[in-house]
Each structure stands twice: as C-alpha cells, then as structure tokens.
Amino acid sequence: MSSAEAASVVNKNVHPFDKAQLDTLLTSRFFFAPAFEIYGGVAGLYDYGPPGSALQANILDVWRKHFIIEENMLEVDTTIMTPSAVFETSGHVAKFADWMVKDLVTGEVLRADHLVEAVLEARLKGDKEARGVAEEAAVDEKDAKKKKKKVKSTAVKLDDAVVNVYNTTLAQIDNYTGEELGAIIREHEIKNPDTNNAVSEPVQFNLMFDSMIGPTGKLKGYLRPETAQGHFVNFNRLLGFNNGRLPFASAQIGRSFRNEISPRAGLLRVREFTMAEIEHFVDPENKKHTRFDEIKDIKPKLLPKDVQMQGRTDLVEMTIGEAVEEKIIDNETLGYFVGRIHMFLLQIGIDPERLRFRQHMPNEMAHYAADCWDAEIQSSYGWIECVGCADRSAYDLSVHSKRTGQALVASQALAEPIVTERAVAEYNKKTFGKTFGKDMPAILEVLNKYDDEELMKLKNEIEAGDATVALADGRTFTLNKDLVTVERKTFKQSVREFTPNVIEPSFGIGRILYSLLEHSYWRREQDVARGVLSFPTCVAPTKVLLVPISANTAFLPLIKEISAKLRAAGISARVDDSSATIGKRYSRNDELGTPYGITIDFASVQKNTVTLRERDTTDQRIGRVDEVISVVADLVAGNISWPAACTKLPAYDGVQAVD
Amino acid sequence: MSSAEAASVVNKNVHPFDKAQLDTLLTSRFFFAPAFEIYGGVAGLYDYGPPGSALQANILDVWRKHFIIEENMLEVDTTIMTPSAVFETSGHVAKFADWMVKDLVTGEVLRADHLVEAVLEARLKGDKEARGVAEEAAVDEKDAKKKKKKVKSTAVKLDDAVVNVYNTTLAQIDNYTGEELGAIIREHEIKNPDTNNAVSEPVQFNLMFDSMIGPTGKLKGYLRPETAQGHFVNFNRLLGFNNGRLPFASAQIGRSFRNEISPRAGLLRVREFTMAEIEHFVDPENKKHTRFDEIKDIKPKLLPKDVQMQGRTDLVEMTIGEAVEEKIIDNETLGYFVGRIHMFLLQIGIDPERLRFRQHMPNEMAHYAADCWDAEIQSSYGWIECVGCADRSAYDLSVHSKRTGQALVASQALAEPIVTERAVAEYNKKTFGKTFGKDMPAILEVLNKYDDEELMKLKNEIEAGDATVALADGRTFTLNKDLVTVERKTFKQSVREFTPNVIEPSFGIGRILYSLLEHSYWRREQDVARGVLSFPTCVAPTKVLLVPISANTAFLPLIKEISAKLRAAGISARVDDSSATIGKRYSRNDELGTPYGITIDFASVQKNTVTLRERDTTDQRIGRVDEVISVVADLVAGNISWPAACTKLPAYDGVQAVD
C-alpha cells in the first residue's frame, strides 16, 4: 500500500457514537442553538449559527444544481402568508390537525395519540418484565423516533386478552378519530403519567399558525405548512412560461411552519423549517421519463408496502429499473425522482447504509395519491422521513380549479387528430311544435338522452315508417322524417385537454442536515474527546483554514495574499490567528468540519512554501504557495481526491518548520 | 469609430418611460404577479415567477459575495416566529404601529395620516387652481411616493390663514399622535373622500402579524418585521465564534412581515418581503475601519440633514473621506458601509444618477441612534428608501441585557493595564461595634459614600487626631486610627468591558429589485412595442438563450452538446425551440433580460459555427462553437466587455445561414 493510499484509510468507528458529545459540539460551535435562548427559549424553534447556516446554504446549493439547474426547473418564490380559502381547498383547515388532551389539574397539553401510545407501551413493557420476557428492540426504536414522553414501566402482569387489545390498539394508533382516542383513554384509564391526573376529552388542534391579514379582522390567514400550494395556484402562469408544454417542474426553497403541540426531538420536529419542494407536472397518460435510463441501474434500499404489510422491515435489493418494471414503483417519473433523490443524498454525505426508501401503505396514503415513497434516514432517533416523493395524481389542480372556477389544464395538439363518427338528430322545430304542442319539451328531453345506438335504431324505424317515442308517463308519440332526421356525421378532435398529474418530491432540509451531522461525526482513535465532522468538501461550511504558526506580523502579507487568491478561486476560507496552539486550532476546525488546513510558518516567508493538512487523515503535505492553492482548488472542485493530491505534493516531514 | 465601439452605443432614452407597458411585461413574463390571483389576490402579497426568482437569487448572490464573503461576516439563519417578550424589549409591541380610522358607514379602513395628507393636499391644490397658481411638482412626487388615495381637487379658494394651517399640518404629518390626528380630522371636517362619510377616531394598529405558539393559548408570538433581533439575541454565541474579538459583523438574508393597513404600491409596500441585514458590532471608542481607505474616494450623491432642514433637496458632491472628515457622516465605519452599499447597488445595475444617500433628520431618528443614512432610489414612485444604514449605538444589546439579566458585552485586553491609585478605608469591625453599637450601620453608610478626596481628608484628620463623622440627623461621632485606617492603594485594570455599538445596513431586496427593473427597462428605437430589460450579466436571470433556427431534429445533438458545455462552465442557459419565429423568440428574451443568444442553423451542423447575439445592440458575431462558448464564459465572468468580445469574433454577415 502506498502512503497515498494509506492516507485515505481512517477507521471512523473505533469509538461508539456519543450523542451527548455531539450535542455539546453542535451547540458550542454554534451549528445551531435554541432560538431566544437568553429569553429561556421556545420549544421547536432553533437558530442556525455561522457553520450551520453555511452547511445549510451549501446543501441548498447542491440541491439547486442537482435538481433545478440540471433539469431546467422553473424556480418560484411564493408567499408564506396564505389566505384561509386556499387551505380550505387543499383540506388543511379541516384535516391538518392533531388531537390533544389537557391535564385536568395542571393544564399541561399532551398529544392524545402519543399519550395512549406511551402509556400502553409502558404497561406492555411492565407485563413483559413480570413475565420475564426480553423486550423487543423495535419498540424502543419506535419510541425514540417519536420522542414521546418517557413513561417508566412497572412490572405488572396483564391478562392475555388485555395484551391483545393493547397490541391491536397500538397497531392502529395513527388511524383513530378524536372520539375513539377519548374512548380508549376512558376505557383503559389512561392518565398523565407525570402527574397521575386525569386528562380531558381529546380536542382537535390545527397545526397551522393563524393570523389576520390587514386591519379589518375579516381576512384570516395561515402560515403555510408546505410550499406546494404556491406552485399550484400559479400553475397557469408557469405553464405559459413553459410555452404551454408538458412535462415541466416548478421548484421552491422556502420556510414553512407547523405549530406542533409539544415538539421534543431537536431539529427533527420543529415549528419552523426550511423545505425544498418540486412539483413535476406530467400528462397522466404518459408518466415515462426521457432520462429514466440515466438512473435505472441505481439500487437504493427499498421497503415496499407488501413487505411492511406482512409486518416485516427487511429491505429489498433491486434496481429502480426492475422496481418500475415489476410495478413496485408505480411509474418511470416517480422512479426517476427516487433515483435522483438517492444520488443527491449520497452526494452531500448521507451514509447509504442508513438510507432507505419506504413505500406508504394504503392506510397512510391520501385517497387521491397513486403511490408514495419516503426517503428515510437512520439516526439516533430511528428511521426518520426526510424526503417524501409522492404521485399526487390530479388532486391539487382539480380542487383549486373546482373552488375558483378557473381552468387549470394543459392541452396537447394531437399529431393525428382523433376522428369519430356518430349519429346526430336534427329536429324540424316548426312541424314539431305544430304536431306536439305543449308536449314538445317532454318529447325532446327524452330524445336528447338517446345514445348512439338508440339514435341509429330511431333512424332505421323512421326509414321503415314505424318510429315512436315513449314518455315516462307511458304515452307514446309517432315520429316521421318530416319531424326528425338522423344522420351519421364525422367529428375531428385536434387538441386534447387534461388536468396534469403531479409528482412531488418534498425535502425537509433541517432533518437532512441533522442526519448528515450524525453520519459525519466520529472520534479520533487516539483521543476520544476529539470530535470530527467529516463533511464532503461540497457541503463543508468552510473549505480551508489558514493557520499562521504564531501571531508574528511577518506572516500578515502572506496570509493576505493566500486569502485573496483563495477568494478569487471562489473558495471559502477563514484565518485562525488566535493565540491557541496549532493543535487546538486544528481540533476546533475538525469540529467545524473544515477539510483542509494551510499552515504558514517562517519557512513560508523565507521559501514561499506552506503545508497542507487533510482533516480525516491529519496527513500533511508541503509545496509552494501556488502549487498548494492549485491542488486545493482541484480538491474543492471535486476534480481530484486526497490520494491524488498526495501524488502532487510530497509528505511534510516536519523539518521545515522554523521558529 | 470602429464597429466594435459602435456596437456598444445604444440610445436607450429615445422613448419615454411607459410604466403601464413595463407592468404588462413584468406580469406576462411572470417576473412577479399578485399572490393567490386565482382566488382574487391579497393586497400586499406577491409571488415571484422563474425570472423574478432568478433575478432575486442573483442579486442575493452578488450581495453575499460583496458583503459576507468579502468581509468574512458571520452568517446566521434565525426564526421568523418570535415570542412577544423579544419585541416588547425592542419596542415594537408598543411603537411599531400606524393610526387607522374606519369609514363609519362602509367600515373601510384608512391610514389616518395618509387620509389627512390626501385631503388637505387636495384642498390646497383646489385653492391654487382657484387662485390660478401653477402647482408645484414636489407635491406630486410626494404623493406618488406614498401612494395615498388619489383625491380629486375642486377649485375652491381658501382663506390665507387656512392655507397656512394646512401647510404647517402637512409639514409635521409624520409626527402626530393618534389623538392629534383625531383632532385634525374633526377640526378640518375630513371625511372619507370616496364615500363622503365621516370616519372614526384614530385607533392604533400594530403592524406585526401575531399568532399563538403552541396549543396553550398563552405564548403569544409575532412574525418578525426585521431580522435584526435574531442577531442581537445570539450576540454572545457570535462573539464566542469570533474568538471574543471585535469588530465583527453578522449577516442574515430572510423573510420579514409587516401587516400594512392598505398596501397599494406594488413591490414597494408589501406585507411579506425578503431582507438582507448586517449587524456590525464595534467598540464605541473606536469606530475607525481598517479598509476605509478602499472606499474613501467614492463620491455618492449625499443629502445631509442640514440641507434638508433648510427645506432644500440639492445633493452634495463630496467624497466619503471628506464627509467623514467634516463629520457630515458620523464615523469611518458608517462611511465605509455607505461606500460599500453604493458599490453594491451600482454593480447590480442601479443608475447612479437615480441613487442618493439621505441622512435622517433629528426628528426622524430614534433617540438612541447616532446617525442614519438611507440609500434612496428614484423610480416612478419617487425617491424610495431601499437600504437603511444606521449607527444604533449600544441600544439593542443594552435593552436585551437589561430585560434578560444576561451580560451582552465584549471585553478588551488592555495592552497597557490602566493603573489607578485611590484611598481605601479599612474598619476594625470589633472596635467599631464596641464603640458605636447600634449606630454602627448608619456611620458606615456615611463613610462608604466618601469619595477619594473626602477619604484623604479623613486620613489627614485621623493622623491629626481630630476626625469626626456627621450623620444626616446632625449627630457627630469621633473617629481614630483604632477604629479606621485610610491607605492609598494601587489598582491595575487589564481588561476593559463594554457594550458594543451596532452599525446596521439593512436592505429591502424587493424594493431594490423593483427599482432595478425600472432602471433596466427601455424600448427599441425602431419598435416602441419592444421592451428590453438591460440587466448587467451578473444578475440577469438567464445568461444565454439557445435558439435553433427551426424544429429540425438535426439540431438536437448540437443543442445538447452546447447546453452541457455551458452547464459545465456554470452558465445558466435555456433552450427556446418553440415554433415562434427567431425574431419573436429574441424579443421574448429581450423582455426577460437575457444578455446573449446563440443561434444554431444548418451551417452549425455542417461547419460547427454558431452566431452570438448581444441583447442591447442586437449585434451578431460568428465563430466556432468552442470559441463562442469561451467568449461567452469570459463575458459572463465579467473578464471582458462586449466590444472586447467583438475583437475576438467577426461580425456575422447573414450569408452563412442555410435553410
């Protein structure tokens, strides 16, 4: 093994994952922190500091290039504040809600389903303890994922029948109405486990923040819980911008809000978050994708609904091409996006071993959706939905069109006009009126409902001279060719009009960002206290750290020169000229995930050489300033890897440092 | 004049500005449009379509490079939803409000100051008409700027005394309380001009959207009306991230909200908008700036407060260096940002002739502000504030610190410790208690208030044996050296602690974007119907349009090749292969502001040449595909200008087209 190859091998799994240490790192380095901390904070609101903001901006930059620019999507930027009518149409006013109960003594508010789940699971756990049965790991995972109230179990054995009822209840916990949850709470005497007080009947709590637009107090508005409606209401303008052609996609990056009842899972369940959403509008009769071939051989880990409905979670290994072929994924366009999402997540540094695509089961999916796959990423909170990818059929455009009376359709000029022939009846109004008088309208009403077959029968009867028409009251009237003639005519349709279907990939950026932090985090073999965040260079908040070996002013001109050259090359760099030791400064930047460090010492001033350090290996190379900058530029652009860089710059033997 | 020089001379002012035509262009090309238009729209809410989103993204990209990256600012991303306490502290809950009145019959809501202004100005105008005096243009400008209700004047002569009262009232219109506005409305019998109905007493309307955070109904929140508080509450973390050093700046780009009473001025007065804000934290004792020299020779048009207070609006011509020297601009750091803002606005394409920096007059400025300059841009709405640049002193950090009890200070290690000497009294508690008993606390209270001079006098008296202390009740007590000794001691202070001052440049991105649209818009000499948006390349939504001369499939491979090469060079390009004529397609892209067009014809397929068209001159050059791409890359990167490009590519004589 050459030294260059050795340089890229680092065992990142020597030490077990330490969530508490990571949390400390993230707060102390200000990746993010509770918002309004000096005011005591507000649950579910977080601020991103400089490294968190830069990490987010870089993830979004990769997203924009990977999706919007690569596919010429139409980017939009629509308002967060939305009048009530829009969310009445979309169904959010009626249904975007959770059921909550109040502690009857303290007034504490709890999510009803989470309460039932936590208490029944604790009782089942206590039952298992009493029976001496080992608890299943799966329950813990689910518990961690939802970050419910932690309820201590006590070893009490339950009747077998009760165990069955509890298990059945838990399996359906996501499907109960408020009334049903109330009945369950009463039946099983569920109380607030923190206080042992009884709780109220469940009350629906809408998860949208509301406000009043303008001073009249009459125009209610909501903060959007997703950016999607902003695309749909602009559909006609977008279609026009695309010269009337399908398919096309709009895309939007922006803030959305959910007024969670009691958020408790860090960045994974927050009240305000950044989303990136794509609405791909497609002809319902042609969901093929022209670039499907480019992704068809990708093999993401799939968890189809059939597997889940058998109560299993084993992942299926097959290419997207095979999955679409076998109708496991509904269509090519949906499959294409599953592939593109997979590529994107790997590019920013998500561990493919902890990424799966889980298909929605029929009971999870909205009635209108054709198919839906969530990209779930595994972290210490369990498997968490980070990207949804749904085929929403024609639902959204249809409901907005119905409510507003505006047509939201696309049309297709048919290459070959559709030619149809059908029978058409023509009435002689004059003779008809004379013959039938006040019965004319009733007779015409019956005739107008004739289908093609009935009209042809009428034509034949008229020609044979024995045509009659019967009314609902039993009376019949005779018809002849002076009253009505039936002819076959040819019709030509050259344009087809239809409501497009929508394929919607929807990204929760904060959830992806947090998962990436966990996947990037490890600790050095020699020093368990030293955390490192091994971001891929493309998303690293800062690419290069400039470290003068001391505060000597002799280094200033060179620092200025190198900074200017890196800036000109579009590489984000920071200088750390603090008085901490070199080792401390590098440690700090390992925690910030800075992939490269350039050290400036007296040799730099004398010989114009600097050393280049790589974060993961801590390997150091040496070269002239311009050589090193050129290698760094290639590394940051992704043109070369670290082992390749090592073939260009010799290893630093530590001799050159002069001080 | 060479053809290359001629190519860059285009008379853009042949036709007068046509606001209605520009408005039609902006909506039909979907730069922006009223939000929720299919639902009838909501005043003050706008959505950006693809070209508007891209223009905004490019303006923000230039902003980020010009400010954040160039100066290593600390970017943050903080929440929009903010608990009430924060805005109680900042003063927004009490003061961020306008006065409104209601039409007593229709219930229509009007801004009280705008109503008074509109009605009195209409009466003054009617008076002038009656007197046969020409109206001043200035009034019209002001009217346009505020987009008040348009009130028709009728020629009615007023008493001279009434004219004086109206003029005095109008001059102070921004300073009245609600009660005063109510009195003015009653005194001058001001009614709703649309209905001639009386209006209610003014009621204060807070301009922040409010909502409830969480389900308890107890935690009120507001949508931020600016991003600034998010910086201030994180000050300690930011200072820590910057290794405790000053000066540093934080920066944030994000959405803010103002619940305007009746917004009527397009993108200039909206209820939801994108801001970019910088909070530069600086030592109050040192507001010099290390890079001041780089901007000191810039000569922006200045409108200082002294000029305005003489009722004049003539602009002052002087360099920023001179303005700071003469204390017209308060300090170097404030001057530095005025210079940097000026550079930024010119870079994105704002016309320097329609840009001025207006200083706030004392009555406009918050009591705590040291100095404030608004960058105002002139458009068809008048001179509009687009960037504020204020020295907010220590106000923000002080009030948050006071409310939360958290220290928000910086400290400076003093190079030379400050050595002070002062007298210190030491009491012998034992003898003191024995001698004075229950009078001891009262005596000590008096002694503890002694200043240095009084202590030295006491020392001398004790040494002389005639020391006494007098209480407030007139009693005196004798002191001696067994009870108290006074010594001079030396104190060394090596750290200075202080509350940083804040210099705040705050950018309204939508206002800048709209002003830029007006400044970029012109119409071709030959064709008044053809609008062109001459954006600088750096902000143009799309840089290159690819136009195949027809829908012939022979062009597809070349289109794909050129698209891929442009994408690899990071240049945003779009293909227009619609069936419209070449001329129509270029026209459409002139309206979108696309600076370059590449035409692909049969010569392209046969000889690998394409033509390159420049938007403003409509000049066309020809070259091999790779040559043209390389020239376009240089043009887009800003390395060369169009005349320089013309020296590299020969003029296209129109002969090569084969069809």
Interface residues (C-beta under 8 A of the other chain):
Chain A: R29 F30 A33 A35 F36 E37 I38 Y39 V42 A43 G44 L45 Y46 D47 Y48 G49 P50 G52 S53 A54 Q56 A57 I69 E70 N72 L74 E75 V76 D77 T78 T79 I80 M81 T82 P83 A85 V86 M100 G107 V109 F205 F209 D210 S211 M212 I213 G214 P215 T216 L219 G221 L223 G230 V233 N234 N236 R237 L238 G240 F241 N243 G254 R255 F257 N259 E260 I261 S262 R271 E272 T274 H400 T404 Q406 L408 R567 S572 R574 V575 D576 S578
Chain B: R29 F30 A33 A35 F36 E37 I38 Y39 V42 A43 G44 L45 Y46 D47 Y48 G49 P50 G52 S53 A54 Q56 A57 I69 E70 N72 L74 E75 V76 D77 T78 T79 I80 M81 T82 P83 A85 V86 M100 G107 V109 F205 F209 D210 S211 M212 I213 G214 P215 T216 L219 G221 L223 G230 V233 N234 N236 R237 L238 G240 F241 N243 G254 R255 F257 N259 E260 I261 S262 R271 E272 T274 H400 T404 Q406 L408 R567 S572 R574 V575 D576 S578
